Amino acid sequence: MATADNPSAVYYNPAGLTQLQGHNLRLGLHTLSYTSTYDSPDGNSSETADKITPVPQFFYSFTPEKLPLSFGLGVYVPYGLEVEWPEDTGFRSIAIKSDLTCLTVNPVVAWRILPTLSIAAGPTFNFSDLDLQQGITPFPGNDLLHLKGNGFAAGFNAGILWQATPMWSFGATYRSPFEVDYTGETTMSFVVPPAGYPPKLKMDNQTSVPFPQSVAVGLSFRPTPKWNIEFNGDWTSWSRLDTVYVHQAIPSQLILNWENSWYYEFGLTRDIGKGWYLSGGYIYNQNSVPGKTFNPFVPDQDRQFVSAGVGFRGNHFGFDLAYQYGFAGTRNVSGSTPSAVGQSADGDYDYKSQAFALSVGWHF
């Protein structure tokens, strides 16, 4: 947030692009594997399918020699989710599978107003796919409600960076809210259809899902040229997600009533010489989902992450390699709203994750 040494600043704080010279290209791949486990009140246990999700990213920046401007382009995935539960959890009529991807294309322009002060802004073009599956009855394998859709929405991001002294710098960034209007198809399928229903019923759907705005602030402290200590705080307005209405021949709704939350990050980087550096970090991610409207589509809880990495930066080539481990204390959900057939998401939830990130860059 308050440090920029590669063009991924397009996402973290676009004002930092003015610290880069010439052309800079960055390609990255983030792979994530995570598992949520569930222990029901009657003693049964379930866990989500363990999948490895690859998340690519692309960033480019250009700073002309004789202008106080920098130009950047980012293609990245700011929001994503893939959760799949077995059908014998006891809450299949609430959730079986959720899969959401949001791909953003983000051009930006940064302006160095003063030698120590820069600002930036740019539009975001957001393309999203949504796939939800849940049972219609409590009986595994008997029926399925499957909703698929995709949509587009525009927004913007902006940032400011102030290099107060050679040791201290401050940064802030803002990401606007946007609302994706999904259109697609809902399929209801039955092994034994109720009276008057065909084995498979298809209908067009339309639903609008609001995505949050966020404000992040960061502080960077360099006690010596070889050390960088950074702290970031990120506030996200998840309360925009209240009730999602699905407009179709048989209307439905998903009551969420999420809450705003904070994301706290601490990082430490040590330059060990000859272009090499080591880094480590800690993140605390606040829960956004209240117990009453808890839904295993998004089994959220207070989560913590620790990470370590190594990197190299040469005259023209550089790379970063990092590993992150995530965990959470057991969350007990009680009093959640039951489904139409009486199933509830009450029980104990746990979480763990592992992630690897590799990015390579070229300066020319």
N, C-alpha and C positions, 0 to 999 in steps of 0.2 A: 504493500500500500504506500509506504513512504520510501521504498527503494525500487529502482528500475534499472536493470542491467541487460534486459533482452526484450524483444517485441511482444512478449505475453503481457506486458503492461497495458496493451489494448483492453484486456479484461480486468486486470487487478487495479490499475489506475492509469488511464490513458494520458494524463498529464506528464507521466514519467517518460514518454517517448522523446521529449526534448533533451533527455540526457544521453540519447543514442546518436551516433554519427553515421552518415552514409546509408547504405542499404543493409537491412538485417532480416534474416529469414529464420523462422523457428518451426520445427515439426515435432509433434509429441504424441505419445501413446500412453494412456493411463489404463491399467487393467485392474479391475476390482472384483473381489470375491467376498461375499458376505452371507451369513446364515443367521436367521432368527429362529429361536426355539420356543415352543409353547407347551406348558403344563396345565392341563385343564383341572377344574375343581374335583373331578371324579378320578384323577390320577393318571389319565392318559397323556402321552407325550407325542409331539409332532415337531418337525422342523422343515423349513423351506428348502426347496431344491438348491443345491450348491452349484452356482453357475459362475463362470468367469466372463465378465462384461468388459469388452474393449471400448475405450472412449478416445477417439483421435482428436487432434487439435492442430490448427495452422495459424501462424501469426507472421505478419510482415510489416516492416516500417521503413520509411525513407525520410531523411532529414537533409534538405538542400544546404549547401555550404554557406550561401549568402542570405538566407531567409531565417527569421525567428520562428519558423513553422516546422512541424513534423507531421507526417501522414502515416496512418496505420490501417491495417485490415486484419480482422480476426475471424476465424470460423471455429466455433467451439460448442460444447454442450453444457449449458448452465444448469439445467434441470434434467434429471433422469431417475428412473425407478424400474426395477424388475423384481417382483416377488411372486413366488408360486408355492402354494401350500398343497399338501396331499388332501384328498377329499374326505378322509376320515377324522379330521380335526375336531368335529363337533360344531364348527361354525361355517360349514360350506355354503349355507344359504346367505351368509354375509360376505364371504370373500373366498375365492380360490386363487385367482391370478390377477396381478396388475402389472402393466407394462406401459411406461410413458417415456417418450424421448422428445426433447426439445433442442433443435439445432438452431444456432444463432449465427448470422452473418453480420459483422459489426465494423463498418468503416468509421474512422475517427480522424479529427484534426486537432493537433495540440499547438498551443501558442506560448512561446516564452516571452512573457510580458516584461520581466526584469531578469537579470542574470540569475536570481535566486527564486523566481516565482513563475510557475507555468499553470495554464488551465487547458482543458480539452473537453470535447464533446463529440458525439456522433450518434447516428440512428442505429437501431437494432432491428433486424428482420428475422422473425422467429417462426420456425416451421416445426410443427409438433404432430406426433402420432400417439394415439391412445388405444389401449386394448385392455378391457376388463372382463373377467369371467367370475360368475358365482352360480351356486345351485339355486333351483327354484323350490325344491323340497329338501329335507334333511338327508335324503337317502343317496349315498354315494353311487355314482354311475347311472343314475336314473334320468337325470335331466340336466340342462345347462342353459344359462342365460349368457350370451356372448355379445359384447358391445365393442365395435371397432369404429374409429373415426380419425380424421386428420384435419388440420386447419392451420391458419396463418394469422399472425398479428405483428404490429410494429410498435416499437418503443424507442428509448434512447438511453445512453449512459453519459456521464460527465465526471470530471475529476479535477482536482487541484493539488499541486505539490509545491511546498515551500521549503527551501534549503536554508533554514534559519542561520546555521553556522556550519563549519566543516564537520562538526560532530553530531549535530541534531538536524533532523528533517521531519516534516509533518505532511501527511497526505490524507485526502478524503475522496471518496467516490460515491456516486449516486446511480442507481439503476432504476429506471421508471417501471411502474406496473404496466401490464398489458393483459388483454383478454383474448383468448383463442376461441373462435367459434368452430367447433368440430362438426363435421358432417360425415356420416358413414352409414353403417348397417348394423342392426341388432338381430341376432338369431336366437330363437327359443327352440330347443330340440328336446325330444322326449323318447325314452325307450318304450314306455307305456303312456301314450298321450291321454290327458283327461278328455272326458266327453266333449265333443264339439271342437277339439283341437287337432290339427294335422301333426304328424311326427316331427315336422320342422316348419317353423313359422318365421318368415323374414320380413323386416320392416325397416324403412329408412329412419334415421335418427338425426337429431340436431341438439347439441348441448354447448353451453358457453362455460369455460373454466377460467376464472381470474388468476393470474400469476402475480406474485407480490412485488412491491417496491422494496428496495434495500438501501441502507446508508451504512457506509463503513468508514472508519477513521483509523489511522495508523501513525505510529511514532517509531522512528529509527534513531538509534544512538550508536555512534562509532567512537568508543573510548580511545582506540588507536586505529590506524589504517588497516590493520589485519583483523579486526573484530567488528561485527555488525550485530546488534541486538535489536529485535523488532517486536512490537506488540500491536495487534489489531483487534478492534471490536467491530462486529458486523450485526446490525439490527435488521430484521426482516419482517415485513407486515403480513404474516401468514393468516391474520384474521380476515383477510379478503376472501378466504375460502370458507364460506358458511354452508349454504345449501346449493347443490348442483342439480338443476332440473334437466331431465332428459325428455325432449319433445319427440314423441313417436306415436304410433297407433295405440299402443298401451303405455301411457306415460308412467315415468318412474322418477325417483329423486334419491339423492345421496346426501344425507345430513352430516356435515363435517364439523362446523363451528370451531375451526382451528384458532390458535392463539399466537400472538406475536412472540418472537423469541430472539435470543442473542447467541452469537457465535464468537468465542474468544480464542485468539491465536497468539502463541508466543514462539519466536524463532531465534536461532543463534547460528551465525556463520563465522567460520574461522579460515582465513587465508593461510595456507601452509606453504606457499611459495611455488614458483615456476608455473603459475597459472592454475594450480590445484587448490581446492577448498573443500572443507567438510561442513555439514550443516545438521541441525537437529531441531525438532519442534514438538509442540504440544497444543492440542485443540480441545476445547470443551464446547459441545454443541447442545444447547438447551432444547428440551422436548417442546413440541408445538401442538400435540394432540391431547385434548382433555379426555379423562376416563369415560365420561358419559357417552361421548360420540366416538370412542375409540373404534377403529376399523382395521382389521388385519391386512387390508389392502396396503396400508402404510403403518407397520407396527413400530411407531416412533417411541423413543425414550431418550433420556439424558445420556449422551454418548461422549466418550473420550477417545482421543487418538494420539499416538506417539509416532514419531517418524525420524528417520535418519537418512542422510544422503551424501553423495560425493559428486563433485563436478570439476570440470576443466574449462578454462577460457583462454584460448590462444589469440593470435592476431586475426585469424580468419575463421577458425573452427572452434566450437565448444560443445559440451554436452553436460547433462545432469541425469543422475540415476538415483532414485529414492525408493524407500520401502516404508509403508505405513501399516500400523496395527491398530484396530479399533475395537473397543469393548464397551459394555454398559452393565450397570448393576441391574439385578432382577427388578422388573416392573410388575407390580400386582395391579391388575385391572378388575374392578368390581363395580357393579351397578351400571354397566354399559347397557345401552338401549337394545333390546332383543329384536330379531328379525320378525317378519310377518308370520313365520312358522315356529317362533318361540326359541330359536337358538340365540345364544349370546356369545360375546367375545371375552367374557370374564375368564381370568386365569393369570398365570405368571409367564412373562416374556423375557427372554435373554437375547443378546446380540453379540456377534463378533465378526470382524472383517479383516481382510488383508488386501493390500494394494501395492502395485509396483508402477512406477512412472519413469519413462525414459523420454528425454527430449534432446534433439540435436539442433545446432544453430550454425549459420554461416553469416559472416560479416564481409561485405564487399563494397 
